[in-house]
Amino acid sequence: MDIELSYDRAGRLCAIGGTEISYKRRDKRPRTLGSWSIEYQRFSSLLSAVGGVEITYRRWSSLPRTVGQWSCEHSRSGAQLLRIGPHDLRYDPHGGNVCGVGPLEIFYGEHGSSPIRSQLPGRGDSLSDELLLMLFLTLFWQEQTREACEAYYQARR
């Protein structure tokens, strides 16, 4: 099953397959994923919940510790998220982009810029809620990391 990833004019991810992602005007942070509301920690860009699924972080860090009942596993350096519960994350060895989460594969546009589609092996007509959440979180956290790196390098100039 192919899952198209759509973007709005501002370059924000606005749909995963048939599931819309909404934003407040002039806000980079998503507010809904389909019918699920997205909540953030107070005065922060860290997600605190998507729908009824609570997200916790390591103390004094932006590294996710749990997603609902699932624990998260990171590389020793903390640079890469390796697993969310039963779902392994796979990375492109050249660019460091996430190229898979669980059974999903993620494909990028030219030059590895933005993810443009995802693929789930087999024939199905819809993405399960669990995999939709994992794909959203993976893409969201990857974009946050990319923005933080860009800000860091611009500040050093």
C-alpha positions as CSV (number, residue, x, y, z in Angstrom):
1,M,0.0,0.0,0.0
2,D,1.4,3.4,-1.0
3,I,0.8,6.3,1.4
4,E,1.3,9.8,0.0
5,L,2.8,12.5,2.2
6,S,1.4,15.9,1.2
7,Y,2.6,19.4,2.1
8,D,1.0,22.8,2.1
9,R,2.5,26.0,0.5
10,A,4.5,26.7,3.7
11,G,6.2,23.3,3.4
12,R,4.4,21.8,6.4
13,L,3.2,18.2,6.3
14,C,-0.6,18.5,5.8
15,A,-1.6,14.9,5.1
16,I,-0.5,11.3,5.6
17,G,-2.5,9.3,3.1
18,G,-6.1,10.4,3.7
19,T,-5.5,11.7,7.2
20,E,-5.3,15.5,7.4
21,I,-3.0,17.4,9.6
22,S,-4.1,20.9,10.6
23,Y,-2.3,23.9,11.9
24,K,-3.2,27.2,13.4
25,R,-2.6,30.1,11.2
26,R,1.1,31.0,11.0
27,D,2.0,28.2,13.4
28,K,4.6,25.6,12.4
29,R,3.3,23.1,15.0
30,P,0.5,20.7,14.0
31,R,-2.7,20.9,16.0
32,T,-4.6,17.8,14.8
33,L,-3.8,14.5,13.2
34,G,-7.1,13.5,11.7
35,S,-9.6,13.5,14.6
36,W,-6.9,13.4,17.2
37,S,-5.8,16.6,19.0
38,I,-2.1,17.3,19.4
39,E,-1.0,18.8,22.7
40,Y,2.3,20.3,23.6
41,Q,4.1,20.9,26.9
42,R,3.4,24.3,28.3
43,F,5.7,27.0,26.8
44,S,7.5,24.3,24.7
45,S,7.4,22.7,21.3
46,L,7.6,19.2,22.9
47,L,4.6,17.0,22.2
48,S,2.8,15.9,25.3
49,A,0.0,13.9,23.7
50,V,-1.5,12.8,20.4
51,G,-5.1,11.8,20.8
52,G,-5.2,9.9,24.1
53,V,-1.5,8.8,23.8
54,E,0.7,10.5,26.3
55,I,4.4,11.2,25.4
56,T,7.1,11.6,28.1
57,Y,10.7,12.7,27.8
58,R,14.0,12.1,29.6
59,R,14.6,14.7,32.3
60,W,16.0,18.0,31.0
61,S,15.9,16.6,27.5
62,S,13.9,16.4,24.3
63,L,14.6,12.7,23.9
64,P,11.3,10.8,24.1
65,R,11.1,8.2,26.9
66,T,7.7,6.8,26.4
67,V,4.9,6.9,23.8
68,G,1.8,5.7,25.7
69,Q,2.7,2.3,27.2
70,W,5.7,1.8,24.9
71,S,9.3,2.8,25.9
72,C,11.7,4.4,23.5
73,E,15.2,3.3,22.8
74,H,18.0,5.6,21.6
75,S,21.5,5.2,20.4
76,R,24.2,5.5,23.0
77,S,24.9,9.1,22.1
78,G,21.2,9.9,22.1
79,A,21.5,11.2,18.5
80,Q,19.1,8.6,17.0
81,L,15.8,7.1,18.1
82,L,16.2,3.4,17.5
83,R,12.8,2.0,18.6
84,I,9.4,3.0,19.8
85,G,7.9,0.0,21.5
86,P,7.8,-2.9,19.0
87,H,8.7,-0.7,16.1
88,D,12.3,-0.4,15.0
89,L,13.5,2.7,13.1
90,R,15.8,2.4,10.2
91,Y,18.1,5.1,8.9
92,D,19.6,6.0,5.6
93,P,23.3,5.4,6.1
94,H,24.3,8.4,4.0
95,G,22.0,11.2,5.0
96,G,20.7,10.1,8.4
97,N,17.1,10.3,7.3
98,V,14.6,7.8,8.8
99,C,13.9,5.3,5.9
100,G,11.6,3.0,7.9
101,V,9.6,2.6,11.0
102,G,8.3,-0.9,11.8
103,P,7.0,-2.4,8.5
104,L,6.7,1.0,6.8
105,E,9.3,2.3,4.3
106,I,9.8,6.0,3.8
107,F,10.9,7.5,0.5
108,Y,12.3,11.0,0.0
109,G,12.3,13.5,-2.9
110,E,15.3,14.7,-4.8
111,H,18.4,15.1,-2.8
112,G,16.8,13.5,0.3
113,S,14.9,16.7,1.1
114,S,11.5,15.8,2.3
115,P,9.7,12.5,2.7
116,I,7.2,12.2,-0.2
117,R,5.6,8.8,0.4
118,S,5.6,5.8,2.6
119,Q,4.9,2.2,1.6
120,L,3.4,-0.7,3.7
121,P,4.0,-4.2,2.3
122,G,0.9,-6.1,1.3
123,R,-2.5,-4.9,0.2
124,G,-4.6,-2.8,2.5
125,D,-6.9,0.0,2.1
126,S,-6.0,2.0,5.2
127,L,-3.1,2.5,7.6
128,S,-3.7,1.3,11.2
129,D,-4.0,3.9,13.9
130,E,-0.8,2.5,15.5
131,L,1.3,2.8,12.3
132,L,-0.2,6.2,11.5
133,L,0.9,7.5,14.9
134,M,4.4,6.0,14.6
135,L,4.9,7.5,11.1
136,F,3.6,10.9,12.3
137,L,5.9,11.0,15.4
138,T,8.9,9.8,13.4
139,L,8.5,12.5,10.8
140,F,7.6,15.2,13.4
141,W,10.7,14.4,15.5
142,Q,13.0,14.2,12.4
143,E,11.8,17.6,11.3
144,Q,12.3,19.1,14.7
145,T,15.9,17.7,14.8
146,R,16.6,19.1,11.3
147,E,15.3,22.6,12.3
148,A,17.4,22.6,15.5
149,C,20.5,21.7,13.5
150,E,19.9,24.4,11.0
151,A,19.4,27.0,13.8
152,Y,22.6,25.9,15.4
153,Y,24.7,26.2,12.2
154,Q,23.1,29.6,11.4
155,A,23.9,30.9,14.8
156,R,27.6,29.9,14.4
157,R,28.0,31.9,11.2
